[in-house]
Amino acid sequence: MTYECAGPQKTKQRWCILNKIKNNSEFDEASEDQAPATELETIRQEAELGTLHIIQETIQPLYGLLETAITDSATDIHFDPVGDHFFIRFRINGIIRNRGMIPQDEAKQMLLQLRAYAGMGISKTFTALESQCKWLGEEVVKDIRVTIVPIGGTVSAHLRILTPPEFIKNIENLGLEKKDASAIRRHLSSAQGLVVVGGPTGAGKTTTIYSLANMFDLESIIGVSIEDPIEFDIPYMRQLEVDTRHDLLMPEGLRALLRMDPDLLMVTEIRDEQSAITVARAATAASLILSTIHSGDAAGAVEAFHFFNVPCHILGSCLRVIIAQNLVRALCPECKISRNPTKEDRELFERWDVTVPDEIFDPRTGGCGNCDHYGFYGRTGIFEVVEVDEEVRKAIISGTSPMDLRKKFRNKGFSSIFQNGLYKVAAGDTSMKELLDLYWPDFGGSGID
Ligand SMILES: [Zn+2]
């Protein structure tokens, strides 16, 4: 078979090879043996280069499943083996929704297609695999991040449908209070220093950091990034992806990028001591660095850098602003139900120095057509934004404990994530139960001293 033609037809011809394999498509070594090795390798290389995409003409039923998920605004698709079937679930607006069972053969066919298109190869999986591919719809293109994990002799898979955050030009749209957004803008105009976004997994850190990068005029500055993985293309940003298969690790990548004379460096995400120390030193010396780190709140982000052995005096010198965040489900504006705050609600608002609202809102049981009968529609960020002024800097340099840092942040008037959540309850954006399901009230210090 030759591959001289271009476009979908070319992809279609290549898929013929995979269809041959599919017909013998158990996840075993034999499958790969039956494919011409060079042709499979070409397909893999194209997938890695991002030139082999899932398109309607070639890939059913995978294309159809993805189309349904994208039409439903799902962010995630889960494939889980149950008996001789696979259980398919979507995450939509933060909620897992059951989409039914499909026969094992059909699921395996989809997963095999997915693996081929994500450049993962099709031989039996003994380890977790992660990769990315593109879905080409008639009107939209989506990047899909694929994770496949071997479970009990078969596999379980997760697909994250990546939605570019380019539309977020106004960072208030992330859910930031106006004063917090202003503080962030002020610090982004610094020539050097570290702006760090902290939060647990799935807290929206990536969306925030991409939105921050989008605020720069990248045509007129040198912007570089090292990411694990690259989730979206940012025009005019030189984006480098961590690639463990080829020994491109974050510390080495960071050092190379810093030699490229960057004005702006974006790092997602700091996970090791060498990277943490390199980032902190570089932010002290010359560059403005945007980075994410796994933490519970702003004081936890400082603690995370300490955990990676970044010296207190360097961390204190380089930090400009700490943004900690999480996500809560937003109430459906069409069907949320007003009620008076209870005695307990009032006590919480008062204890956290938030004006008690006349009414707060709950989701309607059974929702409405607008929210697909869930009562919630989308998610919004809740934030803690700490500006590192001289007082905070001194506290960090002197090695103040996270508990005392939290107290200091509250006394200086920086809202905790929980307090910020209460603002959103008071504004009717989310429900008190949604916030309390995520945080216990004492999280981030016990109110204002
Ligand atoms: Zn509704």
Residues whose N, C-alpha, C, O or C-beta is under 5 A from the ligand:
A	BS01	ZN	C332 E334 C335 G367 C368 N370 C371 G375
